[in-house]
Amino acid sequence: MTQHQPSIHVDLRSDTVTLPTTSMYERVLSAPLGDDGLDGDPTAQALEQSTAIILGKEAGLYVPSATMANLLAILAQVQRQEMVLAGAASHIYTAERGAATVTGAFYQAIPDQSGALDPDALAAAFASTKGNLKTRLVCAETSHNNEGGSVASLEHMRTVYEMSNAAGVNVHLDGARLFNAAIALQVPARVIGAQADTISVCLSKGLSAPMGAVLVGPEKTISEARWLRKLIGGAQRQVGIAAAMGLEALDTMVQRLSSDHEHAKDLAGGLEGIQGLRIRQPQTNIVQVDVSNTGMGAKDWETQLRTRNVLVRPWGPTLLRCVTHRHIDGSSITAAVQAFQAIADGRRAPLQQALTNSFSTFHQASSRK
Ligand SMILES: Cc1ncc(COP(=O)(O)O)c(C=O)c1O
């Protein structure tokens, strides 16, 4: 089977650029199909059950995107004018909070450095009455996208879950990259799953499926989410065509994530040697590169890297995000490091020339005195 292959040599913009594998296409051909908006699609149901089992939950719901999985988790557990506490740097808070126009909920940020919610801030938020606003849900994220793919410890996750339980508040985990976290912590995914009531996992990031996410949790919550999915137009018909690829992704793509983590470490190691760059050590597949000491902004780095066939994403005025995935191998890492090095050398050369010029001008001027 012919597959479209990425034409760019090194695409580190995101693990969402990954293309389906041949075995994913093959799985579609034999997938039993039905009407998921009517009486069910057997392949979508199989994916929902498998994901729920893997994460140790009662039920699952297949949805088009991780954003929709998070939205449904909030809609199913929070009423209008109730409070959601979410990590200040989390995807739910920074990128999905506009959903308040749909959920009618209030969102309060809890500091979440290195992907760990601050327990003191959480306790203070639970204790605060905030004009009688009821806090209903805590949203955590692991691995943490904006915090360089960091993974909070299991002990921390347990603390957050126990504190929330004691306050009568549910926990939703945005586990768009939960399998990366499980690999990093070297535990089965259900061990992380046990630290939250509902969890969303994404199939179209490092797992390479072309689309889709699954929300898992208690039967009652998931059945409410299923109804809400229909309400917002997320029920599809022969969706098993996509779900089959998701099932294949779960079967074949999880263990290989460790190789993405190795490549991220190699990339970090290579970039560390380049003058001016400051590298955040990766725990999973995301490498953050601070370019503030290079005299060039993130946008300029992105442009210059692009001319050398290396794609990255500015993640702030002086921060770049590089993500490793299935289409990145050892030679991609070497090429990326070489491109960074060439740009850094190019920056130094004019600077050195300017210093040499000003030194000789000064020398000539002083010898004339
Ligand atoms: C942590 C996290 N959650 C949710 C999402 C949203 O995923 P999707 O694009 O599938 O809606 C992303 C996307 O990058 C993410 O990084």
PDBQT file of the ligand as one rigid body, heavy atoms in Angstrom, charges set to zero:
ROOT
HETATM    1  C1  LIG A 401      -2.429  17.962  26.581  1.00  0.00    +0.000 C 
HETATM    2  C2  LIG A 401      -3.366  18.149  25.418  1.00  0.00    +0.000 A 
HETATM    3  N1  LIG A 401      -4.677  17.992  25.612  1.00  0.00    +0.000 NA
HETATM    4  C3  LIG A 401      -5.559  18.141  24.610  1.00  0.00    +0.000 A 
HETATM    5  C4  LIG A 401      -5.131  18.450  23.334  1.00  0.00    +0.000 A 
HETATM    6  C5  LIG A 401      -6.153  18.605  22.226  1.00  0.00    +0.000 C 
HETATM    7  O1  LIG A 401      -6.036  17.571  21.304  1.00  0.00    +0.000 OA
HETATM    8  P1  LIG A 401      -6.888  17.540  19.961  1.00  0.00    +0.000 P 
HETATM    9  O2  LIG A 401      -6.131  18.315  18.973  1.00  0.00    +0.000 OA
HETATM   10  O3  LIG A 401      -7.031  16.090  19.628  1.00  0.00    +0.000 OA
HETATM   11  O4  LIG A 401      -8.225  18.134  20.252  1.00  0.00    +0.000 OA
HETATM   12  C6  LIG A 401      -3.777  18.633  23.088  1.00  0.00    +0.000 A 
HETATM   13  C7  LIG A 401      -3.298  18.969  21.729  1.00  0.00    +0.000 C 
HETATM   14  O5  LIG A 401      -2.153  19.223  21.488  1.00  0.00    +0.000 OA
HETATM   15  C8  LIG A 401      -2.866  18.474  24.159  1.00  0.00    +0.000 A 
HETATM   16  O6  LIG A 401      -1.552  18.643  23.975  1.00  0.00    +0.000 OA
ENDROOT
TORSDOF 0
